[in-house]
Structures are given as structure tokens and as C-alpha cells.
Amino acid sequence: MSARGLKFLDNWMAQQLPIVARGDPIAASDLADQLMTAAEKAGIRADEINGEVASVFEVIFEAMRRRKRTG
């Protein structure tokens, strides 16, 4: 994953994860699709995001699962 791709992934997830249910695989799948669409619109190639990870879905789902509950 390029430094630019990693920064985009990190920032995007920080904005999106707080608004989804914790550990929801359907939401994770939707977010993976949304992430790749947002990256493309930002001029970031898919290989810059998923070049070093086996699955963008797995990265998002694991981040959702590990996210601390608020409130």
C-alpha cells in the first residue's frame, strides 16, 4: 500500500466508522465499496489501497470489530 493510499484509507475510515454498527458485515461490505469509489474519485488507484492488504473488506470489518463503544 502506498503512503498516499494508507493515509486515504486511515482518514476515510476515521470519518466513516463512527456512523456504522459495530461488527456488521453488511455495513463493512458497503463501506469497502464506498471506500474504493471515494478513492477513485480522489485519483487514488485501487492498487494504492489494496496493494498490501488481502481484503479491504477484512481491514474495515476488523476495524469495526475493534472499535471502542462510545456512550
N, C-alpha and C positions, 0 to 999 in steps of 0.2 A: 504494500500500500504506500502510495506516495505521501509525503508530508502534507501536501495540499489536500489529498483525499482524506487522510486521517483527521486533519483539522476540520474539514467539512463535516465528516461523519460525527465527530465529537460535538461540534456546535449544533448540528441538526438534531441529534438525539437529546441534547440538553433542553432544547426547545420543545420537542415532541413528547418525550416520555412522561412528563408530569400530567399530560392530559389523557392518558390511556389507562385502562385497567391493568393492574399488576399481574403479570404472568399469563395474559390472554394470547394464545397462539394465533387466533384470527386477527387480532389487532397487530401483532408482530408481523404477520404476513402483509397486511395492508401497509404498515409503516415501511417495510422493506421496499415495496413497490413505490411508495411516495418518496422515499429517500432517493431511489435511483432516478426518478423523474425530476426531482429537485436538483440533483447533481448534474444531470444532463442540461437542464435549463441554466445552470451556473457555469456551464462549459467544462465540467469535470467528467472525464471519460469513466465508464464503468470499471475499467481495469485499475483506475486510480483508487477506487473504493474497495473493490473486492480482490485485488491482486494478492493479498496476503492472508485473507480470511477464506475459510472453506465455504461459508454461507453468511450473507448479510442478514438473512432471517435469524440464524443462530446467534449472531452478535447482538441483534436487537432484542431477541427473546431472552437471552441471558441477562442483558442489562435491565430489562423489565423485571425479571425474576429477582434480581439482586437489589433493585431499587428499594430504598427505605420507605416505609409507610409514613405519610405525614398526617397530622391532625390527631 
